[in-house]
Amino acid sequence: MSPFLMFQALAKAKSFEEEYRAKLAKVKQLRKELDENLQICRDGLANVEQLKRELEKAERPEPVETCCESHEESVWSFI
């Protein structure tokens, strides 16, 4: 192989390497952004789940004591 062709081949290989490294850097940046967005979504989902539990708890009726139950507890606490 002539020195000129070897030089061309090496130049082409270097060019491919630079393109590959640039694309790899872009992929890494995109993955970082996706990971950040995924974490934001997970945090938001956790917040929604917490609010849902709080809403369900707030909508649950409180147990109502009857007059007799209240009186009975008072008697037992007196004794």
PyMOL Python script that loads the backbone (N, CA, C, O; Angstrom):
from pymol import cmd

cmd.read_pdbstr("""\
ATOM      1  N   MET A   1       0.856  -1.169   0.000  1.00  0.00           N
ATOM      2  CA  MET A   1       0.000   0.000   0.000  1.00  0.00           C
ATOM      3  C   MET A   1       0.907   1.239   0.000  1.00  0.00           C
ATOM      4  O   MET A   1       1.902   1.309   0.721  1.00  0.00           O
ATOM      5  N   SER A   2       0.534   2.183  -0.813  1.00  0.00           N
ATOM      6  CA  SER A   2       1.363   3.396  -0.920  1.00  0.00           C
ATOM      7  C   SER A   2       1.203   4.268   0.322  1.00  0.00           C
ATOM      8  O   SER A   2       0.158   4.239   0.973  1.00  0.00           O
ATOM      9  N   PRO A   3       2.205   5.020   0.640  1.00  0.00           N
ATOM     10  CA  PRO A   3       2.121   5.909   1.802  1.00  0.00           C
ATOM     11  C   PRO A   3       0.941   6.874   1.709  1.00  0.00           C
ATOM     12  O   PRO A   3       0.325   7.206   2.721  1.00  0.00           O
ATOM     13  N   PHE A   4       0.632   7.317   0.502  1.00  0.00           N
ATOM     14  CA  PHE A   4      -0.496   8.232   0.331  1.00  0.00           C
ATOM     15  C   PHE A   4      -1.813   7.562   0.707  1.00  0.00           C
ATOM     16  O   PHE A   4      -2.639   8.159   1.399  1.00  0.00           O
ATOM     17  N   LEU A   5      -2.016   6.313   0.250  1.00  0.00           N
ATOM     18  CA  LEU A   5      -3.244   5.576   0.579  1.00  0.00           C
ATOM     19  C   LEU A   5      -3.324   5.277   2.073  1.00  0.00           C
ATOM     20  O   LEU A   5      -4.400   5.320   2.670  1.00  0.00           O
ATOM     21  N   MET A   6      -2.165   4.973   2.672  1.00  0.00           N
ATOM     22  CA  MET A   6      -2.150   4.729   4.123  1.00  0.00           C
ATOM     23  C   MET A   6      -2.531   6.006   4.867  1.00  0.00           C
ATOM     24  O   MET A   6      -3.276   5.967   5.846  1.00  0.00           O
ATOM     25  N   PHE A   7      -2.020   7.121   4.397  1.00  0.00           N
ATOM     26  CA  PHE A   7      -2.347   8.400   5.015  1.00  0.00           C
ATOM     27  C   PHE A   7      -3.841   8.680   4.897  1.00  0.00           C
ATOM     28  O   PHE A   7      -4.472   9.123   5.856  1.00  0.00           O
ATOM     29  N   GLN A   8      -4.403   8.421   3.720  1.00  0.00           N
ATOM     30  CA  GLN A   8      -5.842   8.618   3.512  1.00  0.00           C
ATOM     31  C   GLN A   8      -6.661   7.700   4.423  1.00  0.00           C
ATOM     32  O   GLN A   8      -7.658   8.123   5.008  1.00  0.00           O
ATOM     33  N   ALA A   9      -6.235   6.455   4.535  1.00  0.00           N
ATOM     34  CA  ALA A   9      -6.948   5.499   5.385  1.00  0.00           C
ATOM     35  C   ALA A   9      -6.894   5.933   6.849  1.00  0.00           C
ATOM     36  O   ALA A   9      -7.899   5.867   7.556  1.00  0.00           O
ATOM     37  N   LEU A  10      -5.727   6.375   7.300  1.00  0.00           N
ATOM     38  CA  LEU A  10      -5.593   6.845   8.681  1.00  0.00           C
ATOM     39  C   LEU A  10      -6.430   8.100   8.924  1.00  0.00           C
ATOM     40  O   LEU A  10      -7.041   8.254   9.982  1.00  0.00           O
ATOM     41  N   ALA A  11      -6.450   8.986   7.945  1.00  0.00           N
ATOM     42  CA  ALA A  11      -7.257  10.206   8.070  1.00  0.00           C
ATOM     43  C   ALA A  11      -8.736   9.862   8.153  1.00  0.00           C
ATOM     44  O   ALA A  11      -9.477  10.442   8.947  1.00  0.00           O
ATOM     45  N   LYS A  12      -9.158   8.913   7.327  1.00  0.00           N
ATOM     46  CA  LYS A  12     -10.565   8.483   7.338  1.00  0.00           C
ATOM     47  C   LYS A  12     -10.907   7.824   8.677  1.00  0.00           C
ATOM     48  O   LYS A  12     -11.971   8.077   9.243  1.00  0.00           O
ATOM     49  N   ALA A  13     -10.002   6.979   9.181  1.00  0.00           N
ATOM     50  CA  ALA A  13     -10.227   6.316  10.473  1.00  0.00           C
ATOM     51  C   ALA A  13     -10.330   7.351  11.586  1.00  0.00           C
ATOM     52  O   ALA A  13     -11.183   7.238  12.467  1.00  0.00           O
ATOM     53  N   LYS A  14      -9.467   8.354  11.548  1.00  0.00           N
ATOM     54  CA  LYS A  14      -9.496   9.410  12.559  1.00  0.00           C
ATOM     55  C   LYS A  14     -10.810  10.175  12.485  1.00  0.00           C
ATOM     56  O   LYS A  14     -11.399  10.521  13.509  1.00  0.00           O
ATOM     57  N   SER A  15     -11.259  10.433  11.273  1.00  0.00           N
ATOM     58  CA  SER A  15     -12.529  11.133  11.075  1.00  0.00           C
ATOM     59  C   SER A  15     -13.691  10.323  11.658  1.00  0.00           C
ATOM     60  O   SER A  15     -14.551  10.874  12.346  1.00  0.00           O
ATOM     61  N   PHE A  16     -13.713   9.012  11.381  1.00  0.00           N
ATOM     62  CA  PHE A  16     -14.751   8.142  11.932  1.00  0.00           C
ATOM     63  C   PHE A  16     -14.700   8.129  13.457  1.00  0.00           C
ATOM     64  O   PHE A  16     -15.732   8.155  14.126  1.00  0.00           O
ATOM     65  N   GLU A  17     -13.474   8.089  13.995  1.00  0.00           N
ATOM     66  CA  GLU A  17     -13.319   8.079  15.452  1.00  0.00           C
ATOM     67  C   GLU A  17     -13.891   9.364  16.066  1.00  0.00           C
ATOM     68  O   GLU A  17     -14.586   9.318  17.082  1.00  0.00           O
ATOM     69  N   GLU A  18     -13.597  10.494  15.450  1.00  0.00           N
ATOM     70  CA  GLU A  18     -14.101  11.771  15.959  1.00  0.00           C
ATOM     71  C   GLU A  18     -15.623  11.824  15.895  1.00  0.00           C
ATOM     72  O   GLU A  18     -16.276  12.293  16.827  1.00  0.00           O
ATOM     73  N   GLU A  19     -16.186  11.336  14.775  1.00  0.00           N
ATOM     74  CA  GLU A  19     -17.644  11.290  14.641  1.00  0.00           C
ATOM     75  C   GLU A  19     -18.251  10.387  15.713  1.00  0.00           C
ATOM     76  O   GLU A  19     -19.252  10.730  16.343  1.00  0.00           O
ATOM     77  N   TYR A  20     -17.622   9.225  15.906  1.00  0.00           N
ATOM     78  CA  TYR A  20     -18.110   8.278  16.901  1.00  0.00           C
ATOM     79  C   TYR A  20     -18.080   8.901  18.295  1.00  0.00           C
ATOM     80  O   TYR A  20     -19.056   8.797  19.038  1.00  0.00           O
ATOM     81  N   ARG A  21     -16.982   9.542  18.652  1.00  0.00           N
ATOM     82  CA  ARG A  21     -16.858  10.169  19.969  1.00  0.00           C
ATOM     83  C   ARG A  21     -17.893  11.286  20.153  1.00  0.00           C
ATOM     84  O   ARG A  21     -18.457  11.438  21.237  1.00  0.00           O
ATOM     85  N   ALA A  22     -18.140  12.060  19.103  1.00  0.00           N
ATOM     86  CA  ALA A  22     -19.143  13.128  19.172  1.00  0.00           C
ATOM     87  C   ALA A  22     -20.539  12.542  19.383  1.00  0.00           C
ATOM     88  O   ALA A  22     -21.319  13.044  20.193  1.00  0.00           O
ATOM     89  N   LYS A  23     -20.843  11.472  18.643  1.00  0.00           N
ATOM     90  CA  LYS A  23     -22.150  10.831  18.799  1.00  0.00           C
ATOM     91  C   LYS A  23     -22.286  10.192  20.177  1.00  0.00           C
ATOM     92  O   LYS A  23     -23.353  10.246  20.787  1.00  0.00           O
ATOM     93  N   LEU A  24     -21.213   9.592  20.662  1.00  0.00           N
ATOM     94  CA  LEU A  24     -21.229   8.982  21.991  1.00  0.00           C
ATOM     95  C   LEU A  24     -21.461  10.040  23.067  1.00  0.00           C
ATOM     96  O   LEU A  24     -22.220   9.812  24.009  1.00  0.00           O
ATOM     97  N   ALA A  25     -20.811  11.192  22.931  1.00  0.00           N
ATOM     98  CA  ALA A  25     -21.009  12.286  23.885  1.00  0.00           C
ATOM     99  C   ALA A  25     -22.461  12.759  23.854  1.00  0.00           C
ATOM    100  O   ALA A  25     -23.038  13.057  24.900  1.00  0.00           O
ATOM    101  N   LYS A  26     -23.050  12.829  22.668  1.00  0.00           N
ATOM    102  CA  LYS A  26     -24.453  13.239  22.526  1.00  0.00           C
ATOM    103  C   LYS A  26     -25.372  12.220  23.193  1.00  0.00           C
ATOM    104  O   LYS A  26     -26.312  12.594  23.895  1.00  0.00           O
ATOM    105  N   VAL A  27     -25.106  10.947  22.976  1.00  0.00           N
ATOM    106  CA  VAL A  27     -25.910   9.891  23.596  1.00  0.00           C
ATOM    107  C   VAL A  27     -25.818   9.979  25.117  1.00  0.00           C
ATOM    108  O   VAL A  27     -26.828   9.855  25.809  1.00  0.00           O
ATOM    109  N   LYS A  28     -24.622  10.191  25.634  1.00  0.00           N
ATOM    110  CA  LYS A  28     -24.445  10.306  27.083  1.00  0.00           C
ATOM    111  C   LYS A  28     -25.218  11.499  27.633  1.00  0.00           C
ATOM    112  O   LYS A  28     -25.832  11.409  28.696  1.00  0.00           O
ATOM    113  N   GLN A  29     -25.188  12.618  26.909  1.00  0.00           N
ATOM    114  CA  GLN A  29     -25.925  13.806  27.339  1.00  0.00           C
ATOM    115  C   GLN A  29     -27.428  13.540  27.328  1.00  0.00           C
ATOM    116  O   GLN A  29     -28.137  13.919  28.260  1.00  0.00           O
ATOM    117  N   LEU A  30     -27.906  12.890  26.273  1.00  0.00           N
ATOM    118  CA  LEU A  30     -29.333  12.570  26.189  1.00  0.00           C
ATOM    119  C   LEU A  30     -29.754  11.618  27.303  1.00  0.00           C
ATOM    120  O   LEU A  30     -30.830  11.775  27.879  1.00  0.00           O
ATOM    121  N   ARG A  31     -28.911  10.630  27.609  1.00  0.00           N
ATOM    122  CA  ARG A  31     -29.226   9.696  28.694  1.00  0.00           C
ATOM    123  C   ARG A  31     -29.307  10.429  30.025  1.00  0.00           C
ATOM    124  O   ARG A  31     -30.180  10.146  30.845  1.00  0.00           O
ATOM    125  N   LYS A  32     -28.395  11.373  30.237  1.00  0.00           N
ATOM    126  CA  LYS A  32     -28.409  12.164  31.466  1.00  0.00           C
ATOM    127  C   LYS A  32     -29.715  12.956  31.571  1.00  0.00           C
ATOM    128  O   LYS A  32     -30.351  12.983  32.624  1.00  0.00           O
ATOM    129  N   GLU A  33     -30.106  13.599  30.470  1.00  0.00           N
ATOM    130  CA  GLU A  33     -31.352  14.357  30.451  1.00  0.00           C
ATOM    131  C   GLU A  33     -32.555  13.446  30.684  1.00  0.00           C
ATOM    132  O   GLU A  33     -33.474  13.809  31.417  1.00  0.00           O
ATOM    133  N   LEU A  34     -32.554  12.275  30.070  1.00  0.00           N
ATOM    134  CA  LEU A  34     -33.647  11.324  30.263  1.00  0.00           C
ATOM    135  C   LEU A  34     -33.717  10.849  31.707  1.00  0.00           C
ATOM    136  O   LEU A  34     -34.805  10.728  32.269  1.00  0.00           O
ATOM    137  N   ASP A  35     -32.564  10.578  32.311  1.00  0.00           N
ATOM    138  CA  ASP A  35     -32.537  10.167  33.714  1.00  0.00           C
ATOM    139  C   ASP A  35     -33.098  11.264  34.614  1.00  0.00           C
ATOM    140  O   ASP A  35     -33.843  10.984  35.553  1.00  0.00           O
ATOM    141  N   GLU A  36     -32.736  12.517  34.322  1.00  0.00           N
ATOM    142  CA  GLU A  36     -33.257  13.635  35.107  1.00  0.00           C
ATOM    143  C   GLU A  36     -34.771  13.745  34.949  1.00  0.00           C
ATOM    144  O   GLU A  36     -35.489  13.944  35.929  1.00  0.00           O
ATOM    145  N   ASN A  37     -35.252  13.614  33.714  1.00  0.00           N
ATOM    146  CA  ASN A  37     -36.696  13.679  33.469  1.00  0.00           C
ATOM    147  C   ASN A  37     -37.422  12.518  34.130  1.00  0.00           C
ATOM    148  O   ASN A  37     -38.515  12.689  34.669  1.00  0.00           O
ATOM    149  N   LEU A  38     -36.821  11.349  34.089  1.00  0.00           N
ATOM    150  CA  LEU A  38     -37.424  10.187  34.734  1.00  0.00           C
ATOM    151  C   LEU A  38     -37.529  10.407  36.239  1.00  0.00           C
ATOM    152  O   LEU A  38     -38.542  10.057  36.845  1.00  0.00           O
ATOM    153  N   GLN A  39     -36.503  10.978  36.843  1.00  0.00           N
ATOM    154  CA  GLN A  39     -36.536  11.248  38.280  1.00  0.00           C
ATOM    155  C   GLN A  39     -37.620  12.271  38.614  1.00  0.00           C
ATOM    156  O   GLN A  39     -38.306  12.142  39.628  1.00  0.00           O
ATOM    157  N   ILE A  40     -37.774  13.278  37.770  1.00  0.00           N
ATOM    158  CA  ILE A  40     -38.835  14.266  37.980  1.00  0.00           C
ATOM    159  C   ILE A  40     -40.196  13.577  37.924  1.00  0.00           C
ATOM    160  O   ILE A  40     -41.067  13.860  38.746  1.00  0.00           O
ATOM    161  N   CYS A  41     -40.383  12.679  36.963  1.00  0.00           N
ATOM    162  CA  CYS A  41     -41.647  11.943  36.840  1.00  0.00           C
ATOM    163  C   CYS A  41     -41.888  11.059  38.054  1.00  0.00           C
ATOM    164  O   CYS A  41     -43.004  11.003  38.569  1.00  0.00           O
ATOM    165  N   ARG A  42     -40.849  10.369  38.514  1.00  0.00           N
ATOM    166  CA  ARG A  42     -40.994   9.507  39.690  1.00  0.00           C
ATOM    167  C   ARG A  42     -41.347  10.324  40.923  1.00  0.00           C
ATOM    168  O   ARG A  42     -42.203   9.926  41.712  1.00  0.00           O
ATOM    169  N   ASP A  43     -40.685  11.471  41.091  1.00  0.00           N
ATOM    170  CA  ASP A  43     -40.993  12.336  42.228  1.00  0.00           C
ATOM    171  C   ASP A  43     -42.431  12.838  42.153  1.00  0.00           C
ATOM    172  O   ASP A  43     -43.144  12.867  43.156  1.00  0.00           O
ATOM    173  N   GLY A  44     -42.847  13.231  40.952  1.00  0.00           N
ATOM    174  CA  GLY A  44     -44.223  13.693  40.764  1.00  0.00           C
ATOM    175  C   GLY A  44     -45.226  12.593  41.046  1.00  0.00           C
ATOM    176  O   GLY A  44     -46.257  12.842  41.671  1.00  0.00           O
ATOM    177  N   LEU A  45     -44.945  11.393  40.600  1.00  0.00           N
ATOM    178  CA  LEU A  45     -45.835  10.260  40.842  1.00  0.00           C
ATOM    179  C   LEU A  45     -45.922   9.951  42.331  1.00  0.00           C
ATOM    180  O   LEU A  45     -47.005   9.670  42.845  1.00  0.00           O
ATOM    181  N   ALA A  46     -44.797  10.000  43.020  1.00  0.00           N
ATOM    182  CA  ALA A  46     -44.802   9.764  44.466  1.00  0.00           C
ATOM    183  C   ALA A  46     -45.632  10.830  45.171  1.00  0.00           C
ATOM    184  O   ALA A  46     -46.351  10.530  46.124  1.00  0.00           O
ATOM    185  N   ASN A  47     -45.536  12.060  44.708  1.00  0.00           N
ATOM    186  CA  ASN A  47     -46.318  13.145  45.295  1.00  0.00           C
ATOM    187  C   ASN A  47     -47.811  12.924  45.053  1.00  0.00           C
ATOM    188  O   ASN A  47     -48.626  13.129  45.953  1.00  0.00           O
ATOM    189  N   VAL A  48     -48.166  12.510  43.846  1.00  0.00           N
ATOM    190  CA  VAL A  48     -49.568  12.228  43.527  1.00  0.00           C
ATOM    191  C   VAL A  48     -50.089  11.090  44.398  1.00  0.00           C
ATOM    192  O   VAL A  48     -51.204  11.170  44.912  1.00  0.00           O
ATOM    193  N   GLU A  49     -49.299  10.036  44.570  1.00  0.00           N
ATOM    194  CA  GLU A  49     -49.716   8.907  45.407  1.00  0.00           C
ATOM    195  C   GLU A  49     -49.930   9.350  46.853  1.00  0.00           C
ATOM    196  O   GLU A  49     -50.885   8.921  47.501  1.00  0.00           O
ATOM    197  N   GLN A  50     -49.041  10.207  47.360  1.00  0.00           N
ATOM    198  CA  GLN A  50     -49.175  10.709  48.729  1.00  0.00           C
ATOM    199  C   GLN A  50     -50.450  11.541  48.866  1.00  0.00           C
ATOM    200  O   GLN A  50     -51.195  11.390  49.835  1.00  0.00           O
ATOM    201  N   LEU A  51     -50.695  12.409  47.905  1.00  0.00           N
ATOM    202  CA  LEU A  51     -51.908  13.229  47.941  1.00  0.00           C
ATOM    203  C   LEU A  51     -53.157  12.360  47.828  1.00  0.00           C
ATOM    204  O   LEU A  51     -54.175  12.648  48.457  1.00  0.00           O
ATOM    205  N   LYS A  52     -53.082  11.303  47.032  1.00  0.00           N
ATOM    206  CA  LYS A  52     -54.212  10.383  46.886  1.00  0.00           C
ATOM    207  C   LYS A  52     -54.520   9.712  48.220  1.00  0.00           C
ATOM    208  O   LYS A  52     -55.682   9.596  48.610  1.00  0.00           O
ATOM    209  N   ARG A  53     -53.460   9.266  48.927  1.00  0.00           N
ATOM    210  CA  ARG A  53     -53.677   8.643  50.239  1.00  0.00           C
ATOM    211  C   ARG A  53     -54.276   9.639  51.226  1.00  0.00           C
ATOM    212  O   ARG A  53     -55.167   9.295  52.002  1.00  0.00           O
ATOM    213  N   GLU A  54     -53.784  10.867  51.193  1.00  0.00           N
ATOM    214  CA  GLU A  54     -54.318  11.888  52.095  1.00  0.00           C
ATOM    215  C   GLU A  54     -55.779  12.181  51.784  1.00  0.00           C
ATOM    216  O   GLU A  54     -56.587  12.356  52.696  1.00  0.00           O
ATOM    217  N   LEU A  55     -56.120  12.235  50.503  1.00  0.00           N
ATOM    218  CA  LEU A  55     -57.502  12.481  50.104  1.00  0.00           C
ATOM    219  C   LEU A  55     -58.401  11.333  50.540  1.00  0.00           C
ATOM    220  O   LEU A  55     -59.487  11.566  51.072  1.00  0.00           O
ATOM    221  N   GLU A  56     -57.963  10.096  50.323  1.00  0.00           N
ATOM    222  CA  GLU A  56     -58.753   8.939  50.744  1.00  0.00           C
ATOM    223  C   GLU A  56     -58.961   8.951  52.249  1.00  0.00           C
ATOM    224  O   GLU A  56     -60.049   8.636  52.732  1.00  0.00           O
ATOM    225  N   LYS A  57     -57.928   9.312  52.988  1.00  0.00           N
ATOM    226  CA  LYS A  57     -58.034   9.380  54.443  1.00  0.00           C
ATOM    227  C   LYS A  57     -59.019  10.474  54.855  1.00  0.00           C
ATOM    228  O   LYS A  57     -59.814  10.284  55.775  1.00  0.00           O
ATOM    229  N   ALA A  58     -58.966  11.614  54.176  1.00  0.00           N
ATOM    230  CA  ALA A  58     -59.860  12.726  54.506  1.00  0.00           C
ATOM    231  C   ALA A  58     -61.309  12.404  54.152  1.00  0.00           C
ATOM    232  O   ALA A  58     -62.229  12.893  54.807  1.00  0.00           O
ATOM    233  N   GLU A  59     -61.516  11.591  53.132  1.00  0.00           N
ATOM    234  CA  GLU A  59     -62.877  11.259  52.707  1.00  0.00           C
ATOM    235  C   GLU A  59     -63.495  10.138  53.532  1.00  0.00           C
ATOM    236  O   GLU A  59     -64.709   9.939  53.498  1.00  0.00           O
ATOM    237  N   ARG A  60     -62.668   9.403  54.272  1.00  0.00           N
ATOM    238  CA  ARG A  60     -63.200   8.334  55.115  1.00  0.00           C
ATOM    239  C   ARG A  60     -64.007   8.940  56.253  1.00  0.00           C
ATOM    240  O   ARG A  60     -63.550   9.877  56.908  1.00  0.00           O
ATOM    241  N   PRO A  61     -65.188   8.421  56.490  1.00  0.00           N
ATOM    242  CA  PRO A  61     -65.966   8.970  57.608  1.00  0.00           C
ATOM    243  C   PRO A  61     -65.317   8.599  58.941  1.00  0.00           C
ATOM    244  O   PRO A  61     -64.811   7.492  59.128  1.00  0.00           O
ATOM    245  N   GLU A  62     -65.351   9.548  59.842  1.00  0.00           N
ATOM    246  CA  GLU A  62     -64.840   9.286  61.181  1.00  0.00           C
ATOM    247  C   GLU A  62     -65.848   8.404  61.910  1.00  0.00           C
ATOM    248  O   GLU A  62     -67.056   8.574  61.743  1.00  0.00           O
ATOM    249  N   PRO A  63     -65.363   7.467  62.712  1.00  0.00           N
ATOM    250  CA  PRO A  63     -66.313   6.660  63.479  1.00  0.00           C
ATOM    251  C   PRO A  63     -67.064   7.558  64.460  1.00  0.00           C
ATOM    252  O   PRO A  63     -66.481   8.388  65.157  1.00  0.00           O
ATOM    253  N   VAL A  64     -68.364   7.357  64.482  1.00  0.00           N
ATOM    254  CA  VAL A  64     -69.214   8.166  65.357  1.00  0.00           C
ATOM    255  C   VAL A  64     -69.544   7.336  66.586  1.00  0.00           C
ATOM    256  O   VAL A  64     -70.024   6.208  66.484  1.00  0.00           O
ATOM    257  N   GLU A  65     -69.279   7.914  67.744  1.00  0.00           N
ATOM    258  CA  GLU A  65     -69.609   7.215  68.989  1.00  0.00           C
ATOM    259  C   GLU A  65     -71.062   7.502  69.340  1.00  0.00           C
ATOM    260  O   GLU A  65     -71.569   8.606  69.144  1.00  0.00           O
ATOM    261  N   THR A  66     -71.700   6.491  69.855  1.00  0.00           N
ATOM    262  CA  THR A  66     -73.063   6.710  70.323  1.00  0.00           C
ATOM    263  C   THR A  66     -73.003   7.297  71.721  1.00  0.00           C
ATOM    264  O   THR A  66     -71.951   7.323  72.360  1.00  0.00           O
ATOM    265  N   CYS A  67     -74.111   7.748  72.164  1.00  0.00           N
ATOM    266  CA  CYS A  67     -74.190   8.333  73.499  1.00  0.00           C
ATOM    267  C   CYS A  67     -73.792   7.302  74.548  1.00  0.00           C
ATOM    268  O   CYS A  67     -73.096   7.624  75.511  1.00  0.00           O
ATOM    269  N   CYS A  68     -74.232   6.071  74.359  1.00  0.00           N
ATOM    270  CA  CYS A  68     -73.926   5.018  75.332  1.00  0.00           C
ATOM    271  C   CYS A  68     -72.436   4.702  75.344  1.00  0.00           C
ATOM    272  O   CYS A  68     -71.857   4.507  76.412  1.00  0.00           O
ATOM    273  N   GLU A  69     -71.803   4.649  74.162  1.00  0.00           N
ATOM    274  CA  GLU A  69     -70.376   4.348  74.108  1.00  0.00           C
ATOM    275  C   GLU A  69     -69.574   5.442  74.801  1.00  0.00           C
ATOM    276  O   GLU A  69     -68.621   5.152  75.524  1.00  0.00           O
ATOM    277  N   SER A  70     -69.951   6.681  74.586  1.00  0.00           N
ATOM    278  CA  SER A  70     -69.242   7.787  75.225  1.00  0.00           C
ATOM    279  C   SER A  70     -69.413   7.720  76.731  1.00  0.00           C
ATOM    280  O   SER A  70     -68.463   7.919  77.487  1.00  0.00           O
ATOM    281  N   HIS A  71     -70.620   7.440  77.151  1.00  0.00           N
ATOM    282  CA  HIS A  71     -70.907   7.370  78.584  1.00  0.00           C
ATOM    283  C   HIS A  71     -70.152   6.194  79.216  1.00  0.00           C
ATOM    284  O   HIS A  71     -69.594   6.321  80.305  1.00  0.00           O
ATOM    285  N   GLU A  72     -70.142   5.054  78.523  1.00  0.00           N
ATOM    286  CA  GLU A  72     -69.452   3.869  79.033  1.00  0.00           C
ATOM    287  C   GLU A  72     -67.957   4.141  79.199  1.00  0.00           C
ATOM    288  O   GLU A  72     -67.362   3.747  80.203  1.00  0.00           O
ATOM    289  N   GLU A  73     -67.355   4.805  78.230  1.00  0.00           N
ATOM    290  CA  GLU A  73     -65.934   5.135  78.343  1.00  0.00           C
ATOM    291  C   GLU A  73     -65.687   6.071  79.513  1.00  0.00           C
ATOM    292  O   GLU A  73     -64.691   5.939  80.225  1.00  0.00           O
ATOM    293  N   SER A  74     -66.584   7.004  79.704  1.00  0.00           N
ATOM    294  CA  SER A  74     -66.426   7.940  80.823  1.00  0.00           C
ATOM    295  C   SER A  74     -66.499   7.211  82.151  1.00  0.00           C
ATOM    296  O   SER A  74     -65.746   7.508  83.079  1.00  0.00           O
ATOM    297  N   VAL A  75     -67.410   6.256  82.234  1.00  0.00           N
ATOM    298  CA  VAL A  75     -67.553   5.496  83.480  1.00  0.00           C
ATOM    299  C   VAL A  75     -66.288   4.692  83.732  1.00  0.00           C
ATOM    300  O   VAL A  75     -65.776   4.670  84.851  1.00  0.00           O
ATOM    301  N   TRP A  76     -65.777   4.024  82.687  1.00  0.00           N
ATOM    302  CA  TRP A  76     -64.581   3.214  82.875  1.00  0.00           C
ATOM    303  C   TRP A  76     -63.369   4.081  83.230  1.00  0.00           C
ATOM    304  O   TRP A  76     -62.530   3.669  84.030  1.00  0.00           O
ATOM    305  N   SER A  77     -63.274   5.251  82.655  1.00  0.00           N
ATOM    306  CA  SER A  77     -62.142   6.102  82.995  1.00  0.00           C
ATOM    307  C   SER A  77     -62.291   6.648  84.412  1.00  0.00           C
ATOM    308  O   SER A  77     -61.292   6.945  85.067  1.00  0.00           O
ATOM    309  N   PHE A  78     -63.515   6.782  84.886  1.00  0.00           N
ATOM    310  CA  PHE A  78     -63.752   7.251  86.252  1.00  0.00           C
ATOM    311  C   PHE A  78     -63.335   6.185  87.260  1.00  0.00           C
ATOM    312  O   PHE A  78     -62.774   6.491  88.312  1.00  0.00           O
ATOM    313  N   ILE A  79     -63.620   4.924  86.918  1.00  0.00           N
ATOM    314  CA  ILE A  79     -63.294   3.820  87.820  1.00  0.00           C
ATOM    315  C   ILE A  79     -61.825   3.634  87.789  1.00  0.00           C
ATOM    316  O   ILE A  79     -61.299   2.755  88.472  1.00  0.00           O
TER     317      ILE A  79
END
""", "prot")
cmd.dss("prot")
cmd.show_as("cartoon", "prot")
cmd.util.cbc("prot")
cmd.orient("prot")
